[in-house]
Amino acid sequence: MAVQTGLGEPRGPWFISPHLHPDGTGRREVPDSGGGGGWRRTLLTGLTLVAVSTASGGLAGGWVAGQGGEPKAATAAPVPAELVTAAGRTVPGVVSVLVDGGSGSGFALDDQQHVITNDHIIARARARSVTVETPGGRRLPAEVVGREPGSDIAVLRVPPSAALTPLPLAKPGSTKVGEPVLAVGSPLGLPGTVTAGIISALDRQVRLGNNRHSAVQTDASINPGNSGGPLVNARGEVVGVNTAIATIDGNGSIGIGFAIPIEQVQQVADTIIGKGG
């Protein structure tokens, strides 16, 4: 079971895939220890899907031994220039969302300073008290315009002085499996963190609470604090809102993360803004 860290709310094993058992476990085949060539089924214990946040860690540098015994510096794969550009365009529009006992991420939707985030972050706020920390480190009060728990989307509004840069949204149907993406947010309270991955799958059916969702799957790691932040493509367009990961025994990302598709996010946000201003 996931451990509560206080940064982006893990919601435990009840966020599970329909392909897993109700207790969140999966199955795998393992050889029978009897040596008779038979197979038995065993539970892969502790596999759960938890709603937290995304950020993928990578290893860079390091040393490897050459054939001659002399150490060599391990060379990292070159970073595509378009991802560097996309990161530079995205970070100014991403904020930390601070509530009682926890935090998450969010991003600017429009020039009216509406901010998209996850509802499971806002649900923790007492008396709807929410603070947003801008990329420049300023903390500003945020108004909760509206929430949609069923889709795990909430819309905030910050003062015009926040001067957040709205992020462009990807066109419906334009996201492709295998394309590179960036997860941007505040994992473990580290604002402006940018991590990379790819789109692993589209229309992945997962269950969030009592609702089933069609999600974007990515191998960008999701860590507490990234919830509500954007998943953007190499053009800097938001393709989804980072929401959850699969994890084993609550030990962090195993490279299976999920984001709410931007088409759904935009539809919900438009409805909320239309009702609440």
Legacy VTK file of the C-alpha trace (Angstrom):
# vtk DataFile Version 3.0
C-alpha trace
ASCII
DATASET POLYDATA
POINTS 277 float
0.000 0.000 0.000
1.275 3.447 -0.838
2.683 5.537 1.964
1.299 9.048 2.433
4.132 11.528 1.960
2.117 14.728 2.271
3.039 15.769 -1.274
0.291 15.110 -3.784
-2.099 12.629 -2.141
-1.542 8.886 -2.715
-4.973 7.315 -2.618
-4.109 3.723 -1.982
-4.820 0.413 -3.657
-8.419 1.245 -4.571
-7.106 2.998 -7.694
-6.737 -0.191 -9.722
-6.717 -1.387 -13.288
-9.699 -3.420 -14.467
-7.139 -6.031 -15.534
-6.005 -6.510 -11.934
-7.717 -8.217 -9.045
-9.936 -6.080 -6.791
-7.144 -6.009 -4.195
-4.843 -4.405 -6.758
-2.673 -7.474 -7.386
-1.718 -8.890 -10.733
-0.844 -12.429 -11.757
2.163 -13.924 -13.444
3.205 -17.442 -14.383
6.121 -18.973 -12.486
7.675 -22.444 -12.852
6.448 -25.119 -10.481
9.112 -25.764 -7.847
8.430 -29.481 -8.203
10.503 -29.572 -11.384
7.833 -31.453 -13.278
7.606 -28.804 -15.974
4.190 -27.695 -14.818
3.211 -24.118 -14.136
1.378 -22.640 -11.239
-0.162 -19.219 -10.926
1.012 -16.895 -8.170
0.095 -13.399 -7.126
2.478 -10.546 -7.820
1.865 -9.081 -4.388
1.661 -5.422 -3.702
1.030 -4.140 -7.233
-1.282 -1.146 -6.927
-2.181 1.940 -8.838
-2.022 5.111 -6.796
-2.962 8.664 -7.602
0.115 10.718 -6.943
2.142 12.543 -9.587
4.675 12.163 -12.514
8.380 12.737 -12.877
10.863 10.406 -14.433
14.314 10.075 -13.016
17.259 9.178 -15.207
20.850 8.164 -14.622
23.463 10.266 -16.327
27.235 10.113 -16.345
28.830 7.375 -14.264
31.862 5.259 -15.082
32.298 1.986 -16.912
35.403 -0.129 -17.254
36.915 -0.404 -20.725
38.531 -3.495 -22.098
41.915 -2.186 -21.081
40.807 -1.669 -17.507
40.826 2.123 -17.765
37.581 3.786 -16.653
35.539 5.628 -19.254
32.893 8.230 -18.775
29.500 6.843 -19.775
27.959 9.114 -22.375
24.306 10.014 -22.064
22.076 9.965 -25.116
21.774 13.425 -26.663
18.655 15.324 -25.673
16.562 16.352 -28.702
16.702 20.110 -29.139
12.924 20.306 -29.432
12.518 18.887 -25.922
14.828 21.535 -24.529
12.739 24.182 -26.262
9.500 22.608 -25.058
10.756 22.580 -21.471
11.693 26.244 -21.658
8.244 27.144 -22.913
6.390 24.997 -20.382
8.030 25.776 -17.036
6.793 29.432 -16.908
3.199 28.175 -16.997
3.493 25.516 -14.288
2.813 26.147 -10.588
2.923 24.353 -7.261
-0.495 23.964 -5.655
-0.299 24.115 -1.856
-3.027 22.918 0.499
-3.179 21.850 4.136
-0.882 18.892 4.632
0.124 18.442 1.018
0.869 19.858 -2.386
0.678 19.122 -6.070
1.107 20.866 -9.395
-0.982 22.769 -11.894
-0.676 24.782 -15.095
-2.108 27.927 -16.631
-4.936 27.288 -19.066
-5.654 30.763 -20.431
-4.870 34.458 -20.128
-7.617 34.771 -17.505
-5.207 32.994 -15.144
-7.285 29.854 -14.782
-5.151 26.971 -13.505
-5.813 23.269 -14.074
-4.959 20.757 -11.353
-6.179 17.439 -9.916
-9.284 17.398 -7.774
-7.732 14.937 -5.339
-5.278 17.687 -4.342
-7.977 20.318 -3.794
-10.135 17.837 -1.879
-7.650 18.130 0.994
-7.996 21.898 1.312
-9.849 23.000 4.421
-12.323 25.815 3.836
-11.213 25.746 0.194
-7.949 27.460 1.163
-5.493 27.012 -1.676
-2.193 28.747 -2.371
-0.288 28.724 -5.640
3.469 29.156 -5.887
4.564 30.668 -9.203
7.727 29.711 -11.110
9.313 32.832 -9.649
8.656 31.665 -6.088
5.794 34.038 -5.244
2.904 32.622 -3.239
-0.559 33.833 -4.131
-4.050 32.890 -2.958
-6.045 30.859 -5.449
-9.805 30.791 -5.836
-11.386 27.386 -6.412
-13.584 28.012 -9.462
-14.951 24.487 -9.479
-14.254 20.802 -9.030
-15.218 17.619 -10.823
-14.287 14.664 -8.580
-15.502 12.122 -11.122
-12.853 13.174 -13.630
-10.310 14.254 -10.986
-10.087 17.765 -12.453
-10.318 21.085 -10.630
-9.977 24.643 -11.890
-8.399 27.458 -9.871
-8.035 31.142 -10.607
-5.098 33.250 -9.462
-4.721 37.051 -9.444
-3.645 38.722 -12.717
-0.380 39.655 -11.010
0.646 35.992 -11.252
1.251 36.633 -14.967
1.402 32.919 -15.747
2.122 31.824 -19.303
-0.839 29.812 -20.664
0.186 26.471 -22.126
-1.082 25.427 -25.561
-3.203 22.291 -25.722
-2.603 19.453 -28.165
-5.212 18.988 -30.887
-7.673 16.142 -30.312
-6.397 12.866 -31.729
-2.889 14.183 -32.371
-1.086 12.231 -29.631
0.785 9.166 -30.892
2.256 6.147 -29.150
6.044 6.407 -29.004
6.298 10.187 -29.224
8.500 11.873 -26.603
6.871 13.737 -23.749
7.891 15.790 -20.736
6.339 15.714 -17.280
6.622 19.074 -15.534
5.749 19.815 -11.923
6.890 19.788 -8.319
7.800 16.225 -7.337
8.702 15.982 -3.649
8.312 19.749 -3.408
10.935 20.507 -6.071
9.249 23.114 -8.322
10.041 23.408 -11.995
11.224 19.812 -12.321
11.233 18.508 -15.900
11.511 14.816 -16.722
11.242 12.879 -19.973
9.555 9.773 -21.281
7.376 8.609 -24.141
3.716 7.880 -24.737
3.484 4.183 -23.907
-0.178 3.649 -24.771
-3.417 5.495 -25.439
-6.930 4.742 -24.212
-5.611 2.656 -21.332
-8.583 1.712 -19.180
-7.950 2.306 -15.483
-10.227 2.830 -12.528
-9.940 5.917 -10.342
-12.035 5.574 -7.228
-15.431 4.386 -8.403
-14.955 5.662 -11.944
-13.284 4.053 -14.918
-11.135 6.311 -17.073
-9.455 6.132 -20.448
-5.938 7.354 -19.723
-2.719 8.202 -21.524
-0.010 5.820 -20.345
3.566 7.063 -20.102
6.860 5.789 -18.755
7.591 9.179 -17.228
7.710 8.456 -13.495
4.980 9.876 -11.289
6.037 10.969 -7.824
4.180 12.752 -5.014
3.851 16.418 -5.909
3.579 15.941 -9.684
-0.184 15.350 -9.582
-2.024 17.962 -11.623
0.995 18.984 -13.668
1.114 18.844 -17.459
2.383 16.080 -19.694
3.569 17.914 -22.818
4.787 16.798 -26.236
7.911 17.979 -28.055
5.975 21.001 -29.352
5.192 22.081 -25.803
1.504 21.192 -26.134
-0.298 19.649 -23.180
-1.412 16.102 -23.976
-2.622 15.199 -20.489
-2.743 15.941 -16.776
-0.454 13.700 -14.737
-2.503 11.817 -12.187
-1.372 8.343 -11.142
1.168 5.549 -11.318
1.352 1.825 -10.904
3.561 0.920 -7.953
4.628 -2.198 -6.099
4.288 -2.071 -2.313
4.145 1.731 -2.463
7.817 1.952 -3.411
7.481 4.584 -6.119
7.282 4.580 -9.884
7.927 1.457 -11.902
7.636 3.277 -15.224
3.878 2.955 -15.665
2.178 6.309 -15.247
-1.190 7.689 -16.276
-2.439 11.086 -17.376
-5.966 12.306 -18.007
-6.248 12.976 -21.781
-6.292 16.663 -22.651
-9.549 16.304 -24.620
-11.336 15.251 -21.454
-9.557 17.887 -19.374
-10.560 20.680 -21.736
-14.190 19.579 -21.825
-14.427 19.440 -18.028
-12.564 22.726 -17.571
-14.799 24.514 -20.069
-17.864 23.306 -18.168
-16.457 24.379 -14.800
-15.399 27.797 -16.060
-18.740 28.293 -17.784
-20.521 27.701 -14.487
-18.115 29.380 -12.105
-16.527 32.174 -14.112
LINES 1 278
277 0 1 2 3 4 5 6 7 8 9 10 11 12 13 14 15 16 17 18 19 20 21 22 23 24 25 26 27 28 29 30 31 32 33 34 35 36 37 38 39 40 41 42 43 44 45 46 47 48 49 50 51 52 53 54 55 56 57 58 59 60 61 62 63 64 65 66 67 68 69 70 71 72 73 74 75 76 77 78 79 80 81 82 83 84 85 86 87 88 89 90 91 92 93 94 95 96 97 98 99 100 101 102 103 104 105 106 107 108 109 110 111 112 113 114 115 116 117 118 119 120 121 122 123 124 125 126 127 128 129 130 131 132 133 134 135 136 137 138 139 140 141 142 143 144 145 146 147 148 149 150 151 152 153 154 155 156 157 158 159 160 161 162 163 164 165 166 167 168 169 170 171 172 173 174 175 176 177 178 179 180 181 182 183 184 185 186 187 188 189 190 191 192 193 194 195 196 197 198 199 200 201 202 203 204 205 206 207 208 209 210 211 212 213 214 215 216 217 218 219 220 221 222 223 224 225 226 227 228 229 230 231 232 233 234 235 236 237 238 239 240 241 242 243 244 245 246 247 248 249 250 251 252 253 254 255 256 257 258 259 260 261 262 263 264 265 266 267 268 269 270 271 272 273 274 275 276
